[in-house]
Amino acid sequence: PELKKIRSIFAAPDGSLWMGCDNALCQATGNRVKVWGPKDGVLPDHWGWILRDSSGRIWGRGFKHIAALQPGAAHFDNVDIPGGHKVAATEYVPMAEDGEHRILTLAGSALALWDKGQWKVIGPAQGFKTPGVYSILFESSGGLWLGCQGGGIRRWLGYGNWETWAAAPGDQDNWVPWNFLRDKRGAMWMSSETGIAQLDRGQREFLHWR
């Protein structure tokens, strides 16, 4: 019955499918489905994002909780951000892994990094002033891309230098960049509520496809 409501899907290298299913996490292998619930360390939540890091660990990001499964383990670890940080407006809270193998996610209006077994929260007090982040992409070249509601697309090079692409004046409140993808040619693609846009290497402006 959990498969009647799928919130997220991730295809693992071993051929299994991980899903946020109802209020649990599901793992489909062949014709078998395992439901990971409270007895397996997965607390009830809307599990809207699943990530496999470079060490093979499976991460689940819910609206309220974060769970991590070590390779070969039979029980998820609860790794919630201290302080009960939550993200408003969306249950699909993104996660990514950076070049130093740290896990990035959101903590309210702040960015949280999992480093050496603990969370480090970077917020307005540390200079991170970014409205409603809905999507995160970290590139192997070292660039961090953030899709922000009302704030356009922001690029953080070296965790310090910013570049921002915004919607036309008057459209910011309704413009939400949902996802990013870099293709083999090096072009950056972005999807939003208004359609698809492309940024070629060396260009300074996104071209909208309609």
PECORMO-V346204 format. One record per residue. N is the residue number from 1. RES is the residue in one letter. PSI is psi in whole degrees, 0 to 359 (NA if undefined). Layout:
n = {N N}
res = {RES RES}
psi = {PSI PSI}
This chain:
n = {1 2 3 4 5 6 7 8 9 10 11 12 13 14 15 16 17 18 19 20 21 22 23 24 25 26 27 28 29 30 31 32 33 34 35 36 37 38 39 40 41 42 43 44 45 46 47 48 49 50 51 52 53 54 55 56 57 58 59 60 61 62 63 64 65 66 67 68 69 70 71 72 73 74 75 76 77 78 79 80 81 82 83 84 85 86 87 88 89 90 91 92 93 94 95 96 97 98 99 100 101 102 103 104 105 106 107 108 109 110 111 112 113 114 115 116 117 118 119 120 121 122 123 124 125 126 127 128 129 130 131 132 133 134 135 136 137 138 139 140 141 142 143 144 145 146 147 148 149 150 151 152 153 154 155 156 157 158 159 160 161 162 163 164 165 166 167 168 169 170 171 172 173 174 175 176 177 178 179 180 181 182 183 184 185 186 187 188 189 190 191 192 193 194 195 196 197 198 199 200 201 202 203 204 205 206 207 208 209 210}
res = {P E L K K I R S I F A A P D G S L W M G C D N A L C Q A T G N R V K V W G P K D G V L P D H W G W I L R D S S G R I W G R G F K H I A A L Q P G A A H F D N V D I P G G H K V A A T E Y V P M A E D G E H R I L T L A G S A L A L W D K G Q W K V I G P A Q G F K T P G V Y S I L F E S S G G L W L G C Q G G G I R R W L G Y G N W E T W A A A P G D Q D N W V P W N F L R D K R G A M W M S S E T G I A Q L D R G Q R E F L H W R}
psi = {335 332 355 340 98 126 336 157 136 129 114 156 335 3 352 156 126 139 145 110 117 244 21 185 138 144 115 121 113 234 18 143 123 129 120 113 201 322 345 9 4 106 152 128 171 96 91 356 136 137 141 122 179 344 357 1 137 128 137 130 116 182 325 331 161 133 147 136 117 150 127 355 158 8 131 148 137 121 48 149 127 139 357 39 137 165 125 162 333 144 354 80 118 158 155 165 133 182 345 16 29 147 131 139 186 149 84 238 11 168 133 136 127 112 122 43 12 161 137 123 126 111 199 326 335 8 3 97 84 123 149 84 127 344 148 137 128 126 155 338 351 3 137 125 136 129 121 134 123 354 5 211 131 137 125 103 124 23 51 326 133 143 136 135 124 164 172 153 134 346 355 320 335 3 110 110 116 326 160 157 132 123 179 337 350 1 144 127 143 136 141 181 342 359 206 139 154 137 109 156 135 350 159 3 136 140 122 135 127 NA}
